[in-house]
Amino acid sequence: MIRACDDYVVLEPGKPEQLLSADDTLAWLSGWLRTMEQLPDDLRDLHDVEAAAQRLLDTACDLELSPGMNIQWFAVRLEPPSR
């Protein structure tokens, strides 16, 4: 169901929520991953930051950047699915 969504609400501490496309959310996550000194254990086996960002987009909705500093993303449907 989440993969059927093309848009995400992203949250960063101290900033207003943003509505991004799936591609922009992937780029947003990739950018945050690049700021980290070390990727989380479950992402280290992936071949690049984009693959790590895709795994996060597919399997999670929260990333702790540092203690007490988290970003979040949530899939949203802007229009009902066509039948």
N, CA, C and O atoms as a GROMACS GRO file, in nm:
protein
  332
    1MET      N    1   0.082  -0.119   0.000
    1MET     CA    2   0.000   0.000   0.000
    1MET      C    3   0.087   0.126   0.000
    1MET      O    4   0.058   0.221  -0.072
    2ILE      N    5   0.194   0.126   0.082
    2ILE     CA    6   0.279   0.243   0.088
    2ILE      C    7   0.343   0.269  -0.048
    2ILE      O    8   0.358   0.384  -0.089
    3ARG      N    9   0.381   0.164  -0.118
    3ARG     CA   10   0.447   0.183  -0.248
    3ARG      C   11   0.353   0.243  -0.352
    3ARG      O   12   0.398   0.296  -0.453
    4ALA      N   13   0.224   0.235  -0.328
    4ALA     CA   14   0.126   0.294  -0.419
    4ALA      C   15   0.118   0.445  -0.400
    4ALA      O   16   0.060   0.514  -0.484
    5CYS      N   17   0.175   0.496  -0.292
    5CYS     CA   18   0.170   0.639  -0.264
    5CYS      C   19   0.287   0.709  -0.334
    5CYS      O   20   0.399   0.660  -0.335
    6ASP      N   21   0.256   0.823  -0.391
    6ASP     CA   22   0.359   0.898  -0.463
    6ASP      C   23   0.405   1.022  -0.389
    6ASP      O   24   0.491   1.095  -0.439
    7ASP      N   25   0.349   1.047  -0.271
    7ASP     CA   26   0.382   1.168  -0.198
    7ASP      C   27   0.407   1.136  -0.051
    7ASP      O   28   0.354   1.039   0.002
    8TYR      N   29   0.488   1.220   0.012
    8TYR     CA   30   0.525   1.202   0.151
    8TYR      C   31   0.523   1.335   0.223
    8TYR      O   32   0.556   1.439   0.166
    9VAL      N   33   0.483   1.330   0.350
    9VAL     CA   34   0.502   1.442   0.440
    9VAL      C   35   0.633   1.414   0.512
    9VAL      O   36   0.652   1.305   0.567
   10VAL      N   37   0.725   1.510   0.511
   10VAL     CA   38   0.853   1.493   0.580
   10VAL      C   39   0.862   1.595   0.693
   10VAL      O   40   0.819   1.710   0.680
   11LEU      N   41   0.921   1.550   0.802
   11LEU     CA   42   0.932   1.632   0.922
   11LEU      C   43   1.077   1.639   0.966
   11LEU      O   44   1.146   1.538   0.977
   12GLU      N   45   1.122   1.762   0.991
   12GLU     CA   46   1.256   1.786   1.044
   12GLU      C   47   1.240   1.872   1.169
   12GLU      O   48   1.155   1.961   1.172
   13PRO      N   49   1.321   1.848   1.272
   13PRO     CA   50   1.311   1.930   1.392
   13PRO      C   51   1.328   2.079   1.361
   13PRO      O   52   1.421   2.118   1.290
   14GLY      N   53   1.238   2.159   1.414
   14GLY     CA   54   1.250   2.304   1.400
   14GLY      C   55   1.206   2.360   1.266
   14GLY      O   56   1.222   2.480   1.242
   15LYS      N   57   1.151   2.276   1.178
   15LYS     CA   58   1.108   2.324   1.047
   15LYS      C   59   0.963   2.285   1.025
   15LYS      O   60   0.916   2.186   1.082
   16PRO      N   61   0.890   2.361   0.943
   16PRO     CA   62   0.752   2.321   0.912
   16PRO      C   63   0.752   2.194   0.827
   16PRO      O   64   0.848   2.165   0.756
   17GLU      N   65   0.642   2.120   0.835
   17GLU     CA   66   0.631   1.999   0.754
   17GLU      C   67   0.634   2.034   0.606
   17GLU      O   68   0.592   2.143   0.566
   18GLN      N   69   0.685   1.941   0.527
   18GLN     CA   70   0.693   1.960   0.382
   18GLN      C   71   0.620   1.845   0.313
   18GLN      O   72   0.618   1.733   0.364
   19LEU      N   73   0.562   1.872   0.200
   19LEU     CA   74   0.501   1.770   0.117
   19LEU      C   75   0.592   1.750  -0.004
   19LEU      O   76   0.614   1.843  -0.081
   20LEU      N   77   0.645   1.628  -0.019
   20LEU     CA   78   0.739   1.598  -0.127
   20LEU      C   79   0.692   1.480  -0.209
   20LEU      O   80   0.620   1.393  -0.159
   21SER      N   81   0.732   1.478  -0.335
   21SER     CA   82   0.708   1.360  -0.419
   21SER      C   83   0.796   1.246  -0.370
   21SER      O   84   0.887   1.268  -0.290
   22ALA      N   85   0.770   1.125  -0.416
   22ALA     CA   86   0.852   1.010  -0.378
   22ALA      C   87   0.997   1.032  -0.418
   22ALA      O   88   1.088   1.002  -0.340
   23ASP      N   89   1.021   1.083  -0.539
   23ASP     CA   90   1.158   1.108  -0.584
   23ASP      C   91   1.228   1.213  -0.497
   23ASP      O   92   1.344   1.197  -0.462
   24ASP      N   93   1.155   1.319  -0.463
   24ASP     CA   94   1.213   1.424  -0.379
   24ASP      C   95   1.238   1.373  -0.237
   24ASP      O   96   1.335   1.413  -0.173
   25THR      N   97   1.150   1.287  -0.188
   25THR     CA   98   1.170   1.229  -0.055
   25THR      C   99   1.293   1.140  -0.054
   25THR      O  100   1.370   1.140   0.042
   26LEU      N  101   1.312   1.065  -0.160
   26LEU     CA  102   1.431   0.980  -0.172
   26LEU      C  103   1.557   1.067  -0.172
   26LEU      O  104   1.655   1.033  -0.105
   27ALA      N  105   1.555   1.176  -0.245
   27ALA     CA  106   1.670   1.268  -0.247
   27ALA      C  107   1.691   1.332  -0.110
   27ALA      O  108   1.805   1.349  -0.065
   28TRP      N  109   1.581   1.367  -0.043
   28TRP     CA  110   1.587   1.426   0.092
   28TRP      C  111   1.652   1.329   0.189
   28TRP      O  112   1.740   1.367   0.266
   29LEU      N  113   1.608   1.203   0.185
   29LEU     CA  114   1.668   1.101   0.273
   29LEU      C  115   1.815   1.079   0.239
   29LEU      O  116   1.898   1.067   0.329
   30SER      N  117   1.847   1.073   0.112
   30SER     CA  118   1.987   1.055   0.070
   30SER      C  119   2.074   1.168   0.124
   30SER      O  120   2.185   1.144   0.172
   31GLY      N  121   2.023   1.289   0.114
   31GLY     CA  122   2.097   1.404   0.166
   31GLY      C  123   2.124   1.393   0.315
   31GLY      O  124   2.235   1.422   0.361
   32TRP      N  125   2.024   1.351   0.391
   32TRP     CA  126   2.043   1.334   0.535
   32TRP      C  127   2.141   1.221   0.563
   32TRP      O  128   2.225   1.234   0.652
   33LEU      N  129   2.133   1.112   0.491
   33LEU     CA  130   2.226   1.001   0.513
   33LEU      C  131   2.370   1.044   0.487
   33LEU      O  132   2.461   0.998   0.555
   34ARG      N  133   2.389   1.131   0.391
   34ARG     CA  134   2.525   1.180   0.361
   34ARG      C  135   2.582   1.264   0.475
   34ARG      O  136   2.704   1.277   0.486
   35THR      N  137   2.496   1.320   0.560
   35THR     CA  138   2.545   1.403   0.671
   35THR      C  139   2.590   1.318   0.789
   35THR      O  140   2.657   1.368   0.880
   36MET      N  141   2.555   1.191   0.788
   36MET     CA  142   2.586   1.103   0.901
   36MET      C  143   2.729   1.052   0.890
   36MET      O  144   2.775   1.015   0.782
   37GLU      N  145   2.799   1.049   1.003
   37GLU     CA  146   2.936   0.996   1.004
   37GLU      C  147   2.936   0.847   0.972
   37GLU      O  148   3.026   0.796   0.906
   38GLN      N  149   2.833   0.778   1.022
   38GLN     CA  150   2.824   0.633   1.000
   38GLN      C  151   2.678   0.597   0.983
   38GLN      O  152   2.592   0.643   1.058
   39LEU      N  153   2.649   0.513   0.883
   39LEU     CA  154   2.512   0.470   0.861
   39LEU      C  155   2.469   0.372   0.970
   39LEU      O  156   2.554   0.303   1.028
   40PRO      N  157   2.340   0.364   0.999
   40PRO     CA  158   2.292   0.264   1.094
   40PRO      C  159   2.332   0.123   1.048
   40PRO      O  160   2.350   0.098   0.929
   41ASP      N  161   2.344   0.033   1.144
   41ASP     CA  162   2.390  -0.104   1.117
   41ASP      C  163   2.313  -0.170   1.004
   41ASP      O  164   2.372  -0.237   0.920
   42ASP      N  165   2.180  -0.153   1.001
   42ASP     CA  166   2.099  -0.224   0.902
   42ASP      C  167   2.111  -0.166   0.762
   42ASP      O  168   2.052  -0.220   0.668
   43LEU      N  169   2.184  -0.057   0.746
   43LEU     CA  170   2.202   0.004   0.613
   43LEU      C  171   2.345  -0.008   0.561
   43LEU      O  172   2.371   0.023   0.445
   44ARG      N  173   2.437  -0.050   0.644
   44ARG     CA  174   2.578  -0.052   0.606
   44ARG      C  175   2.612  -0.151   0.496
   44ARG      O  176   2.711  -0.134   0.426
   45ASP      N  177   2.531  -0.254   0.481
   45ASP     CA  178   2.561  -0.356   0.380
   45ASP      C  179   2.519  -0.315   0.240
   45ASP      O  180   2.547  -0.386   0.144
   46LEU      N  181   2.452  -0.201   0.226
   46LEU     CA  182   2.406  -0.157   0.094
   46LEU      C  183   2.518  -0.087   0.019
   46LEU      O  184   2.608  -0.029   0.080
   47HIS      N  185   2.511  -0.092  -0.114
   47HIS     CA  186   2.624  -0.046  -0.195
   47HIS      C  187   2.637   0.106  -0.207
   47HIS      O  188   2.745   0.155  -0.240
   48ASP      N  189   2.530   0.182  -0.181
   48ASP     CA  190   2.542   0.328  -0.186
   48ASP      C  191   2.431   0.394  -0.104
   48ASP      O  192   2.338   0.329  -0.057
   49VAL      N  193   2.444   0.525  -0.088
   49VAL     CA  194   2.350   0.602  -0.006
   49VAL      C  195   2.210   0.597  -0.065
   49VAL      O  196   2.112   0.591   0.009
   50GLU      N  197   2.199   0.598  -0.197
   50GLU     CA  198   2.066   0.594  -0.260
   50GLU      C  199   1.994   0.463  -0.229
   50GLU      O  200   1.874   0.463  -0.205
   51ALA      N  201   2.068   0.353  -0.229
   51ALA     CA  202   2.008   0.224  -0.194
   51ALA      C  203   1.965   0.224  -0.047
   51ALA      O  204   1.860   0.169  -0.013
   52ALA      N  205   2.045   0.284   0.039
   52ALA     CA  206   2.010   0.294   0.180
   52ALA      C  207   1.884   0.380   0.197
   52ALA      O  208   1.796   0.346   0.276
   53ALA      N  209   1.876   0.490   0.125
   53ALA     CA  210   1.759   0.576   0.132
   53ALA      C  211   1.635   0.502   0.082
   53ALA      O  212   1.527   0.516   0.140
   54GLN      N  213   1.649   0.424  -0.024
   54GLN     CA  214   1.535   0.348  -0.076
   54GLN      C  215   1.489   0.245   0.026
   54GLN      O  216   1.368   0.226   0.045
   55ARG      N  217   1.582   0.178   0.092
   55ARG     CA  218   1.543   0.082   0.195
   55ARG      C  219   1.466   0.152   0.307
   55ARG      O  220   1.364   0.100   0.354
   56LEU      N  221   1.514   0.268   0.349
   56LEU     CA  222   1.442   0.343   0.453
   56LEU      C  223   1.301   0.381   0.405
   56LEU      O  224   1.204   0.366   0.480
   57LEU      N  225   1.291   0.429   0.284
   57LEU     CA  226   1.162   0.471   0.230
   57LEU      C  227   1.065   0.352   0.225
   57LEU      O  228   0.946   0.368   0.249
   58ASP      N  229   1.116   0.234   0.195
   58ASP     CA  230   1.034   0.114   0.183
   58ASP      C  231   0.998   0.050   0.317
   58ASP      O  232   0.897  -0.018   0.328
   59THR      N  233   1.081   0.072   0.420
   59THR     CA  234   1.065  -0.007   0.542
   59THR      C  235   1.050   0.072   0.671
   59THR      O  236   1.020   0.013   0.775
   60ALA      N  237   1.069   0.202   0.668
   60ALA     CA  238   1.070   0.279   0.793
   60ALA      C  239   1.000   0.413   0.775
   60ALA      O  240   0.955   0.447   0.665
   61CYS      N  241   0.991   0.487   0.882
   61CYS     CA  242   0.935   0.623   0.874
   61CYS      C  243   1.006   0.717   0.970
   61CYS      O  244   0.956   0.826   0.998
   62ASP      N  245   1.123   0.676   1.019
   62ASP     CA  246   1.193   0.754   1.120
   62ASP      C  247   1.342   0.721   1.110
   62ASP      O  248   1.380   0.606   1.088
   63LEU      N  249   1.426   0.823   1.128
   63LEU     CA  250   1.570   0.801   1.130
   63LEU      C  251   1.629   0.890   1.237
   63LEU      O  252   1.609   1.011   1.236
   64GLU      N  253   1.703   0.829   1.329
   64GLU     CA  254   1.772   0.907   1.431
   64GLU      C  255   1.907   0.949   1.376
   64GLU      O  256   1.993   0.865   1.346
   65LEU      N  257   1.925   1.079   1.361
   65LEU     CA  258   2.050   1.132   1.307
   65LEU      C  259   2.156   1.142   1.416
   65LEU      O  260   2.275   1.118   1.392
   66SER      N  261   2.113   1.176   1.534
   66SER     CA  262   2.198   1.183   1.653
   66SER      C  263   2.103   1.170   1.772
   66SER      O  264   1.982   1.183   1.756
   67PRO      N  265   2.156   1.146   1.891
   67PRO     CA  266   2.066   1.130   2.005
   67PRO      C  267   1.969   1.249   2.019
   67PRO      O  268   2.011   1.364   2.032
   68GLY      N  269   1.841   1.217   2.016
   68GLY     CA  270   1.738   1.320   2.030
   68GLY      C  271   1.705   1.397   1.903
   68GLY      O  272   1.618   1.484   1.905
   69MET      N  273   1.772   1.367   1.793
   69MET     CA  274   1.750   1.437   1.665
   69MET      C  275   1.700   1.336   1.562
   69MET      O  276   1.777   1.257   1.509
   70ASN      N  277   1.570   1.339   1.535
   70ASN     CA  278   1.509   1.246   1.441
   70ASN      C  279   1.443   1.320   1.326
   70ASN      O  280   1.395   1.433   1.342
   71ILE      N  281   1.442   1.256   1.211
   71ILE     CA  282   1.360   1.302   1.099
   71ILE      C  283   1.256   1.194   1.075
   71ILE      O  284   1.277   1.077   1.108
   72GLN      N  285   1.144   1.234   1.017
   72GLN     CA  286   1.036   1.139   0.991
   72GLN      C  287   0.976   1.166   0.854
   72GLN      O  288   0.984   1.278   0.803
   73TRP      N  289   0.916   1.063   0.796
   73TRP     CA  290   0.847   1.074   0.668
   73TRP      C  291   0.729   0.979   0.669
   73TRP      O  292   0.736   0.868   0.723
   74PHE      N  293   0.620   1.023   0.610
   74PHE     CA  294   0.497   0.944   0.609
   74PHE      C  295   0.435   0.951   0.471
   74PHE      O  296   0.415   1.059   0.415
   75ALA      N  297   0.404   0.836   0.416
   75ALA     CA  298   0.338   0.830   0.286
   75ALA      C  299   0.197   0.885   0.299
   75ALA      O  300   0.126   0.857   0.396
   76VAL      N  301   0.157   0.964   0.201
   76VAL     CA  302   0.021   1.020   0.198
   76VAL      C  303  -0.037   1.001   0.060
   76VAL      O  304   0.035   1.000  -0.040
   77ARG      N  305  -0.167   0.987   0.056
   77ARG     CA  306  -0.238   0.976  -0.072
   77ARG      C  307  -0.313   1.106  -0.091
   77ARG      O  308  -0.397   1.143  -0.010
   78LEU      N  309  -0.283   1.176  -0.199
   78LEU     CA  310  -0.344   1.305  -0.224
   78LEU      C  311  -0.476   1.293  -0.299
   78LEU      O  312  -0.560   1.383  -0.293
   79GLU      N  313  -0.496   1.183  -0.367
   79GLU     CA  314  -0.622   1.160  -0.436
   79GLU      C  315  -0.656   1.012  -0.425
   79GLU      O  316  -0.567   0.928  -0.414
   80PRO      N  317  -0.786   0.981  -0.428
   80PRO     CA  318  -0.823   0.840  -0.415
   80PRO      C  319  -0.774   0.760  -0.536
   80PRO      O  320  -0.765   0.812  -0.646
   81PRO      N  321  -0.742   0.630  -0.513
   81PRO     CA  322  -0.698   0.547  -0.626
   81PRO      C  323  -0.809   0.530  -0.725
   81PRO      O  324  -0.926   0.520  -0.689
   82SER      N  325  -0.772   0.526  -0.851
   82SER     CA  326  -0.875   0.503  -0.955
   82SER      C  327  -0.907   0.354  -0.961
   82SER      O  328  -0.821   0.268  -0.938
   83ARG      N  329  -1.030   0.326  -0.992
   83ARG     CA  330  -1.073   0.185  -0.997
   83ARG      C  331  -1.106   0.146  -1.138
   83ARG      O  332  -1.145   0.032  -1.163
   0.00000   0.00000   0.00000
